[in-house]
Amino acid sequence: MEVLNRHDTSLDEEGRFRLLVDAITDYAIYMLSPEGIVTSWNTGAQRFKGYKPSEILGEHFSRFYLEEDRAAGIPARALATAEEHGRFEGEGWRQRKDGTRFWAHVIIDPIRRPSGELIGYAKITRDLTERRAAEQTIRQSEEQFRRLVQGVSDYAIYMLDPDGNVSSWNFGAERIKGYRPQEIIGRHFSTFYTAEDREAGVPQTALDIARAEGRFEREGWRVRKDGTRFWASIVIDVIRDDEGDVLGFAKITRDITEKMETQRALEQAREELFQSQKMEAIGQLTGGIAHDFNNLLMAVLGSLEILKKRMPQDLSLTSLVDNAMQGAQRGAALTQRMLAFSRRQELHMEPIDVSGLVRGMMDILSRSLGPLTVIETSFPVRLPTIMTDPNQLEMAILNLVVNARDAMPSGGRIALRASEESVPSGKSPLPPGRYVRIAVVDEGEGMDAKTVEQAITPFFTTKGIGKGTGLGLSMVQGLASQSGGRLILKSSLGQGTTAELWFPVVIAEQVTAVAADLPQREENAPRRLRIVAVDDDGLVLMNTTLMLEDLGHTVFEAMAGSEALDILRKQQVDLVICDHAMPRMTGAQLAQAIRDEWPDMPIILATGYAEIPEGAGIVDLPRLGKPFSQAQLAEAISRIAS
C-alpha cells in the first residue's frame, strides 16, 4: 500500500509538470528521441510553429529548418553538438507549417539515464523575430549614423573617454587636423591645442566646464598635425549613462579660419568706408571754409599790393605793409593746404620725371635738414613719367622730409627712394596698374596704429604748440588723390616711419595730349582792355577792379551773372573775368550763356577749386587760381586776350 501511494504521488507530480510545460505559450518546449523524432509538443510550440500534436509527433525535427540548412546538415550537427558538449545553443531562421519564416533562439539539452545512456533531447525554441527586427533597425540606424558622422568632411566629430583620450575619429577630423585614425585614437585631445593653451590648462578647463554644465563652447587657435594653426569653433558635450555617470564626451570642431578672415576683411572695409566718409565730410567742410578764406585773403592781398604801389616811399610804412602781405601770403598758403586736402586746389598738371625733379631739390632738402640729419637717395636711372603739379609735388616731398627730420630730434638718417611698382587687381586699395612709388623712410620714434590712422586728419599733429598746422600730410594726401594716387603711411613705435607717395604711370599719348593743351604765352598781348569783372563778394570785386584799373584796363563791375549779361548787351567788352561759386548762376553757367550769345568772347574763370562739378556748365575754361596777385592777373590776361 505504501509503494502504491508513492507511485500515485509521482504520477501527480508528473501531471503537474506536464500541465506547467503545456501552459507555456512563449516558448516551444518539446522532446526529441535520440534520432531527432518529436516525442512531445507543448502549446507554445503549436502556437508559433503552427503544428498540432497529431501533425508533428513522430516527425523529425529537421522539418522546422530551411531546406538549405537541411541540405547543409545543420540539424544533425546541432544534435551532435548537444550530445558531445552537453548543450547546443544558437539562433537562425526556422520555418512554420504555413511556410513563413521566423528567427528562432534554440537550446538543445541531452537527456540521459543515471547510467549515462542517451534517451533523447529537450528542445526549447523562442521566436525572436520581432526582437531581431528591432535590433536590426537599431543597428541600421547606428550604421547610418556612423556613416553620416564618418562622411561629414566640414566638421571634426569624434568621441573622448572620461579622461579626454580620443576614442573615435571621423573623416572630417582627419581632413581638418591631418591625423589618420591609427595615429590619434588613444591620444589625449590636448594634442590639438597650442603650447601656450596647454600650459594654461585650457584643455582640462574645457572638460571640467562640460562635465559641470553639460556643454562647453568656445573659439580659439588649434594646431594641425603639420604644426599649422587654424581658428576653430569648438563644442564639447558630456555623455552620461542612466545613473548619471560620465561615459565620455562628444566633441565637434569646425575650421572657421576663412570665415574669420572674411569677417575681419568686412570689418576693415567698414572701417575704411567710415574713415572715407569722415574724411569726405571734413574735406567738404574744409573746402568750403578755404573758399571763403580765399576771398578774404584776396581782398587783403590785393588791397595791400595796390596800397604799397601808391603809398609814399617811407621805409617804416613799407615794412608794415610787407609784414601784412607776408602774413596774408602765409594765410593763402594755409588755405592752399586746406584746399589740397579737400581736393579742390587748382593743380597745373604736367608730365614729370621724378628722378630729375628730386635731383633738382637736393640743395633745398639738404639745407632744410640741419647738421644732425643725413639724407640718402636711391633712384633708378630712368623712371616712367607721372602726371601731377610739379610745384605741389616738391612741396609734398619737402613736407615729408621735414616731418622725418622732426621725428629724429637727435638726428639720424633719412632715405629718399623711388621705384616702379605694379599693383595687381584686388590686392591693394589702389586701382590695378603701374605706379611710381616715392618713399621717405626715417629712423625716428615711429607711431602707434591709432596715431597712424589719425595722421592724415586735418589739424592733427604730434608736434608741439606752434610747430605745425596739422595740414602738411593732409595736403600731401590731397595732391596724391587728385593725381590719381595715394599716400600710404607705415609705422610702429620705435621702428621709424615710411611715407609712400604712389602716382599712376602715364603713357606717351597722355603726355603728348597734355603738352598740346598747355596754354601758350601770347607775345603781343593787348595793353588796355574793356573787362567785365564778376564776383558776388563785394570786397573781392573791389579788389579785382583796383588791380585791373591799375594795369590800365577799363572795368565794368557785376555782382551776379544776370548783371554781367546786361553789361555785355550794352557795352563793347574785350574780356570777362568771373568767379565760379556764385548764387543762382555759377561762373561756368554764365560762361555757357556768354558763349551762346557771344561765341568768341574770351572768359577767365577765377576759382580756388580744382574741379567744376558735373552738369555745372562749360568746364574747359582758362583758370585763375584764388587768391591771385596783380602779376598773376596780368599774366592770365596776357595768355588769353588778343
C-alpha positions in Angstrom: 0.0 0.0 0.0 2.9 2.4 0.8 4.6 1.7 -2.6 1.3 2.3 -4.4 0.9 5.7 -2.6 4.4 6.8 -3.6 3.6 5.8 -7.3 0.4 7.9 -7.2 2.2 10.8 -5.8 4.9 10.7 -8.6 2.1 10.5 -11.2 0.5 13.5 -9.7 3.9 15.4 -9.8 4.4 14.3 -13.5 0.9 15.5 -14.3 1.6 18.8 -12.7 4.9 19.2 -14.6 3.1 18.4 -17.9 0.5 21.0 -17.1 3.2 23.6 -16.4 5.0 22.9 -19.6 1.9 22.9 -21.7 0.8 26.2 -20.2 3.8 28.0 -21.5 2.9 29.8 -24.8 6.0 32.0 -25.4 8.4 29.0 -25.7 8.2 25.9 -27.8 9.2 23.1 -25.3 9.3 19.6 -26.6 11.2 16.3 -26.5 13.2 14.5 -29.2 14.2 10.9 -29.5 18.0 10.2 -29.8 17.3 10.2 -33.6 15.6 13.6 -33.5 12.0 12.4 -33.7 9.5 14.7 -31.9 8.0 12.8 -28.9 6.2 15.6 -27.1 4.7 19.0 -28.0 3.5 21.9 -25.9 1.0 24.7 -26.5 3.8 27.3 -27.2 5.2 25.0 -29.9 1.8 24.7 -31.5 1.2 28.5 -31.2 4.2 29.8 -33.2 5.1 26.7 -35.3 1.6 26.0 -36.4 1.6 22.2 -35.9 -1.0 20.3 -33.8 0.5 17.4 -31.7 -1.2 14.9 -34.1 0.5 16.5 -37.0 4.1 16.6 -35.7 4.5 13.8 -33.1 6.6 11.1 -34.7 8.1 13.6 -37.3 11.8 14.5 -37.5 12.5 17.9 -36.0 14.5 18.9 -39.1 11.3 19.9 -40.9 11.4 23.2 -38.9 14.7 24.1 -40.7 15.0 25.7 -44.0 15.7 23.5 -47.0 19.3 24.8 -47.5 20.0 24.2 -43.7 18.8 20.6 -44.0 20.9 20.2 -47.1 23.9 21.5 -45.2 23.3 19.0 -42.3 22.7 21.7 -39.7 20.0 19.7 -37.7 22.3 16.7 -37.3 25.2 18.8 -36.2 23.0 20.5 -33.6 22.2 17.1 -32.0 25.8 16.0 -32.3 27.0 19.2 -30.5 24.4 18.7 -27.7 25.4 15.1 -27.2 29.2 15.9 -27.3 29.2 19.1 -25.2 26.1 18.7 -23.1 24.3 21.7 -24.7 23.7 23.3 -28.1 22.6 27.0 -28.3 22.2 29.1 -31.4 20.0 31.4 -33.5 18.8 31.1 -37.0 15.9 31.0 -39.4 13.2 28.4 -38.8 10.1 27.5 -40.8 6.4 27.4 -39.7 3.9 24.9 -41.0 2.5 27.6 -43.4 6.0 28.1 -44.9 6.6 31.5 -43.3 10.0 32.1 -41.5 10.8 33.3 -38.1 14.0 34.0 -36.3 14.5 31.5 -33.5 16.7 31.1 -30.5 17.3 27.4 -29.9 18.6 25.4 -26.9 19.0 21.6 -27.1 20.0 19.7 -24.0 20.7 15.9 -24.0 18.6 13.7 -21.6 20.5 10.7 -20.1 19.7 7.9 -17.7 21.7 7.8 -14.5 23.9 5.3 -16.2 24.7 7.9 -18.9 22.7 6.4 -21.6 21.3 8.9 -24.1 17.5 8.6 -24.2 16.6 11.9 -26.1 16.8 15.6 -26.1 15.0 18.5 -24.5 14.5 21.3 -27.0 13.4 24.9 -26.3 12.7 27.4 -29.1 11.8 31.0 -28.8 10.5 33.3 -31.5 12.8 36.3 -31.6 11.7 37.7 -35.0 10.4 41.0 -33.5 13.4 41.5 -31.3 15.7 40.7 -34.1 13.9 43.2 -36.4 14.1 45.8 -33.7 17.8 45.1 -33.2 18.4 45.2 -36.9 16.6 48.5 -37.0 18.8 49.8 -34.2 21.9 48.5 -35.9 20.9 50.0 -39.2 20.2 53.3 -37.5 23.5 53.2 -35.8 25.3 52.3 -39.0 23.5 55.1 -40.9 24.5 57.5 -38.1 28.1 56.2 -38.2 28.2 56.6 -41.9 26.7 60.1 -41.6 29.3 61.1 -39.0 32.1 59.5 -40.9 31.0 61.1 -44.1 30.9 64.7 -42.7 34.0 66.5 -44.0 33.5 70.0 -42.8 33.3 69.1 -39.1 35.7 67.1 -37.0 33.3 64.8 -35.0 34.8 62.4 -32.5 34.5 60.9 -29.0 36.6 61.3 -25.9 36.7 59.0 -23.0 36.2 60.4 -19.5 39.9 61.3 -19.3 40.0 63.2 -22.6 41.5 60.5 -24.8 40.3 60.2 -28.4 38.1 57.1 -28.8 36.7 57.7 -32.3 37.7 59.7 -35.4 35.7 60.8 -38.5 36.8 61.8 -41.9 36.2 65.5 -41.2 38.6 65.2 -38.2 41.2 63.6 -40.5 40.8 66.3 -43.2 40.9 69.2 -40.8 43.5 68.1 -38.3 45.6 65.9 -40.5 45.8 62.7 -38.3 44.7 59.3 -39.5 42.6 57.3 -37.0 45.5 54.9 -36.1 47.7 58.0 -35.4 45.4 59.7 -32.9 42.9 57.3 -31.3 44.1 56.7 -27.8 46.0 60.0 -27.6 44.8 62.9 -25.4 42.9 65.6 -27.2 45.2 68.3 -25.8 47.4 67.4 -28.7 45.3 69.8 -30.8 45.9 72.8 -28.5 48.7 75.3 -28.8 51.6 75.0 -26.4 50.5 78.2 -24.5 47.0 76.9 -24.1 48.3 73.5 -22.8 50.5 75.3 -20.3 47.5 77.4 -19.2 45.4 74.3 -18.6 42.8 75.2 -21.2 42.0 71.6 -22.3 41.3 70.4 -18.8 39.2 73.5 -18.1 37.1 72.7 -21.2 36.4 69.2 -19.9 35.6 70.5 -16.4 33.1 73.0 -17.7 31.5 70.4 -20.0 31.3 68.0 -17.0 29.8 70.6 -14.7 27.5 72.4 -17.1 26.8 69.7 -19.7 28.3 71.7 -22.5 31.4 73.7 -23.4 31.6 76.1 -26.4 34.4 78.4 -27.5 36.5 79.6 -30.4 40.3 79.6 -30.5 43.5 78.6 -32.2 44.1 74.9 -32.7 47.1 73.1 -34.2 47.2 70.6 -37.1 49.5 67.6 -37.4 51.9 69.6 -39.6 52.1 72.4 -37.0 50.0 75.0 -38.8 47.3 76.8 -36.9 43.7 77.3 -37.7 40.9 79.2 -36.0 38.3 76.7 -34.6 34.8 76.7 -33.3 34.6 74.0 -30.6 31.6 72.3 -28.9 32.1 69.6 -26.2 29.0 67.8 -24.8 29.2 65.4 -21.9 27.7 61.9 -22.3 26.2 60.2 -19.2 24.6 56.9 -18.5 21.2 56.4 -16.9 22.8 56.7 -13.5 24.4 60.0 -14.4 28.0 58.7 -14.5 30.2 60.2 -17.2 30.8 57.9 -20.1 32.8 60.4 -22.2 32.5 63.5 -24.3 31.2 64.2 -27.8 33.5 66.8 -29.5 32.7 68.8 -32.6 35.3 71.1 -34.2 34.9 73.4 -37.2 37.6 75.2 -39.1 36.3 78.8 -39.4 39.6 80.4 -40.4 38.3 81.6 -43.7 35.1 82.9 -42.1 37.2 84.8 -39.5 39.4 86.3 -42.2 36.3 87.2 -44.2 34.7 88.9 -41.2 38.0 90.7 -40.5 38.1 91.9 -44.1 34.5 93.0 -43.8 35.2 94.9 -40.6 38.3 96.5 -42.2 36.2 97.5 -45.3 33.6 99.0 -43.0 36.3 100.9 -41.1 37.8 102.2 -44.3 34.3 103.2 -45.5 33.8 105.1 -42.2 37.2 106.8 -42.5 36.5 107.6 -46.1 33.1 109.1 -45.2 34.6 111.0 -42.3 37.4 112.4 -44.4 35.0 113.3 -47.2 32.8 115.2 -44.7 35.9 117.0 -43.3 37.1 117.7 -46.8 33.8 119.3 -47.8 33.8 121.5 -44.6 37.5 122.4 -45.1 36.9 123.2 -48.8 34.1 125.5 -48.0 36.0 127.3 -45.3 39.1 127.6 -47.5 37.0 129.1 -50.3 35.7 131.9 -48.0 39.3 132.4 -46.7 40.4 132.8 -50.3 38.0 135.6 -50.9 39.0 137.4 -47.7 42.8 136.9 -48.4 42.4 138.1 -51.9 40.8 141.3 -50.8 43.6 141.8 -48.2 46.5 140.9 -50.6 45.1 142.9 -53.5 44.5 146.0 -51.4 47.9 145.8 -49.8 49.5 145.4 -53.2 47.8 148.5 -54.6 48.5 150.4 -51.3 52.2 149.6 -51.5 52.4 150.9 -55.1 50.5 154.1 -54.2 51.8 155.0 -50.8 54.8 157.3 -50.2 58.2 155.6 -50.1 58.5 155.6 -46.3 60.6 152.7 -45.0 58.6 152.5 -41.8 55.4 152.3 -43.6 56.7 150.0 -46.3 57.9 147.4 -43.7 54.5 147.4 -42.1 52.8 146.7 -45.5 55.4 144.0 -46.3 54.7 142.3 -42.9 51.0 142.4 -43.6 51.5 141.0 -47.1 53.7 138.2 -45.7 51.1 137.3 -43.1 48.4 137.2 -45.8 50.6 135.1 -48.0 51.1 132.6 -45.2 47.3 132.5 -44.8 47.0 131.9 -48.5 49.5 129.0 -48.3 47.5 127.6 -45.4 44.3 127.9 -47.5 46.0 126.1 -50.3 46.8 123.2 -48.0 43.2 123.1 -46.9 42.1 123.0 -50.5 44.7 120.4 -51.3 43.3 118.1 -48.5 39.7 118.6 -49.8 41.0 118.0 -53.4 39.7 121.4 -54.5 43.0 123.2 -55.2 43.9 124.3 -58.7 46.6 121.9 -60.0 48.7 122.6 -63.0 49.2 119.1 -64.2 52.4 118.4 -66.2 54.3 115.3 -67.2 57.1 114.8 -64.6 60.4 112.9 -64.4 60.6 112.1 -60.7 64.3 111.4 -60.7 65.1 114.8 -62.3 62.7 116.7 -60.0 64.2 115.2 -56.9 67.8 115.8 -58.1 66.9 119.5 -58.5 65.6 119.6 -55.0 68.6 118.2 -53.2 70.1 121.6 -52.3 66.9 122.8 -50.6 66.4 119.4 -48.9 69.9 119.4 -47.5 69.6 122.9 -46.2 66.2 122.0 -44.6 67.7 119.1 -42.6 70.4 120.7 -40.5 73.8 119.2 -39.4 72.4 116.2 -37.4 70.5 114.6 -40.2 71.8 112.9 -43.3 69.7 112.2 -46.4 70.4 109.3 -48.8 68.7 108.9 -52.2 68.1 105.7 -54.2 66.6 106.4 -57.6 66.8 104.3 -60.8 68.4 105.9 -63.8 65.1 106.0 -65.5 61.6 106.1 -64.1 58.3 106.2 -66.0 56.6 109.6 -66.3 53.8 110.6 -63.9 51.3 113.5 -64.2 50.9 116.0 -61.3 51.7 119.6 -60.3 55.5 119.8 -60.0 55.4 122.7 -57.5 52.9 120.9 -55.3 55.0 117.6 -55.6 58.1 119.5 -54.5 56.2 120.9 -51.5 54.9 117.4 -50.7 58.3 115.8 -50.8 59.8 118.7 -48.7 57.0 118.3 -46.2 57.6 114.6 -45.8 61.4 115.1 -45.4 60.9 117.8 -42.8 58.4 115.5 -40.9 61.1 112.8 -41.0 63.7 115.2 -39.6 61.3 116.3 -36.8 60.7 112.6 -35.9 64.5 112.3 -35.1 65.3 115.1 -32.7 68.8 113.6 -32.0 69.5 113.3 -35.7 69.7 110.2 -37.9 69.4 109.0 -41.5 66.6 109.7 -44.0 66.2 107.5 -47.1 64.5 109.0 -50.1 63.7 106.3 -52.6 61.7 105.8 -55.8 60.8 102.8 -57.8 58.3 101.5 -60.4 55.7 99.2 -58.9 52.9 97.1 -60.4 49.6 96.8 -58.5 47.5 93.6 -59.3 43.8 93.6 -59.2 42.2 93.2 -55.8 45.5 93.3 -53.8 45.6 97.0 -52.9 43.3 100.0 -52.2 44.8 101.4 -55.4 43.3 100.6 -58.8 45.4 97.9 -60.6 48.1 99.3 -62.9 51.7 100.7 -63.0 52.8 103.2 -60.4 55.8 105.2 -59.4 56.4 105.0 -55.6 58.2 107.7 -53.8 59.2 106.7 -50.2 60.6 108.8 -47.4 62.0 106.5 -44.7 63.2 107.7 -41.2 64.7 106.1 -38.2 62.6 108.1 -35.7 60.2 107.4 -32.9 57.5 106.0 -35.1 53.8 106.0 -34.4 51.3 103.5 -33.0 48.4 102.2 -35.1 45.9 104.8 -33.7 48.2 107.7 -34.5 48.8 106.4 -38.0 45.0 106.4 -38.5 44.7 110.0 -37.4 47.9 111.3 -39.0 46.2 112.5 -42.3 43.2 114.1 -40.4 43.3 117.9 -40.9 44.8 119.8 -37.9 46.0 116.6 -36.2 49.7 116.9 -35.2 52.1 115.3 -32.9 54.4 118.3 -32.8 54.4 120.9 -30.1 52.3 124.0 -30.0 53.3 126.4 -32.7 55.4 123.9 -34.5 52.9 122.6 -37.1 49.5 123.3 -38.5 48.4 119.7 -38.9 47.7 120.2 -42.5 51.0 119.0 -44.1 50.0 115.3 -44.5 46.5 116.4 -45.5 48.0 118.5 -48.3 50.2 115.6 -49.4 47.2 113.2 -49.4 45.1 115.7 -51.3 47.8 116.1 -54.0 48.2 112.3 -54.4 44.5 111.6 -54.5 43.9 114.5 -57.0 46.6 113.0 -59.2 45.0 109.5 -59.1 47.3 108.1 -56.5 47.5 107.7 -52.7 49.6 108.5 -49.6 50.4 105.4 -47.6 51.9 105.6 -44.1 53.7 102.6 -42.5 54.9 102.9 -38.9 55.2 101.3 -35.5 56.5 102.7 -32.2 60.3 102.7 -32.0 60.7 101.4 -35.6 60.5 104.6 -37.6 58.1 105.7 -40.3 57.8 105.1 -44.0 55.7 107.6 -46.0 54.9 106.5 -49.6 53.5 108.6 -52.4 52.0 106.5 -55.2 51.4 108.1 -58.6 50.0 106.3 -61.7 52.3 106.0 -64.7 51.1 107.9 -67.7 51.6 106.7 -71.3 53.3 108.6 -74.1 49.9 109.5 -75.7 48.7 111.2 -72.5 51.9 113.2 -72.2 51.6 114.4 -75.8 48.0 115.4 -75.3 48.7 117.3 -72.1 51.6 119.2 -73.7 49.3 120.2 -76.6 46.7 121.5 -74.1 49.1 123.7 -72.1 48.4 127.4 -72.7 50.9 129.3 -74.9 52.0 132.8 -73.9 50.9 135.5 -76.2 53.8 137.6 -77.3 51.7 140.7 -78.2 49.0 140.8 -75.6 46.8 143.9 -75.6 47.8 146.5 -73.1 44.4 148.1 -72.4 41.1 146.2 -72.4 37.5 146.7 -71.6 36.8 144.0 -69.0 33.7 142.8 -67.1 34.7 141.7 -63.6 32.0 139.4 -62.0 32.0 138.4 -58.3 29.3 138.1 -55.7 31.7 139.2 -52.9 32.0 143.0 -52.8 35.4 143.1 -51.3 36.9 140.7 -53.9 35.2 142.6 -56.7 36.5 145.9 -55.5 40.0 144.5 -55.1 39.9 142.9 -58.6 38.7 146.2 -60.1 41.5 148.1 -58.4 44.2 145.7 -59.8 42.7 145.8 -63.3 42.4 149.6 -63.3 46.0 149.9 -62.0 47.0 147.8 -65.0 45.4 150.3 -67.3 42.2 148.4 -68.1 38.6 149.7 -68.1 36.4 147.7 -65.7 32.7 147.1 -65.6 31.6 145.6 -62.2 28.9 142.9 -61.8 27.9 141.1 -58.7 25.7 138.4 -60.5 25.6 136.6 -63.8 22.5 138.5 -64.9 24.1 141.8 -64.3 27.1 140.7 -66.4 24.9 139.7 -69.3 23.1 143.1 -69.2 26.5 144.9 -69.4 27.6 142.7 -72.3 24.4 143.6 -74.2 25.0 147.4 -73.6 28.8 147.7 -73.7 31.6 146.7 -76.0 33.7 144.2 -74.0 37.0 142.5 -74.7 37.2 140.1 -71.8 35.1 138.6 -68.9 36.7 137.6 -65.6 34.1 135.8 -63.4 34.1 134.0 -60.1 32.7 130.4 -60.2 30.9 130.0 -56.8 28.1 132.4 -57.2 24.4 132.0 -56.2 21.6 131.5 -58.8 24.1 131.4 -61.8 27.6 130.0 -61.3 30.6 131.2 -63.3 30.5 128.1 -65.5 26.8 128.7 -66.3 27.5 132.3 -67.0 30.3 131.3 -69.4 27.9 129.0 -71.2 25.3 131.8 -71.6 28.0 134.1 -72.9 29.2 131.5 -75.4 25.7 131.1 -76.6 25.3 134.8 -77.4 29.0 135.8 -78.0 30.8 132.7 -79.1 34.2 134.4 -79.4 34.2 136.3 -76.1 37.4 135.4 -74.0 36.5 134.3 -70.5 38.7 133.6 -67.4 37.2 131.6 -64.5 38.6 132.8 -61.2 38.3 130.0 -58.6 40.3 128.1 -55.9 38.6 124.8 -56.8 40.4 122.3 -59.0 37.3 120.7 -60.4 34.0 122.1 -61.6 31.0 119.8 -60.7 29.5 117.8 -63.5 26.5 119.5 -65.0 27.6 122.9 -63.9 28.2 124.2 -67.5 31.4 124.8 -69.5 34.4 123.3 -67.7 37.2 123.9 -70.4 37.8 127.5 -69.4 41.2 129.2 -68.6 41.5 129.3 -64.8 42.9 131.9 -62.4 43.5 130.4 -59.0 42.4 132.4 -56.0 43.8 134.3 -54.2 45.8 135.8 -57.1 48.2 138.7 -57.2 48.3 141.5 -59.7 51.1 139.9 -61.6 49.2 136.6 -61.8 46.2 138.5 -63.0 48.2 140.3 -65.7 49.8 137.0 -66.8 46.4 135.3 -67.2 45.1 138.3 -69.2 48.1 138.2 -71.5 47.6 134.5 -72.2 44.0 134.7 -73.3 43.4 138.2 -74.7 44.5 139.1 -78.2 
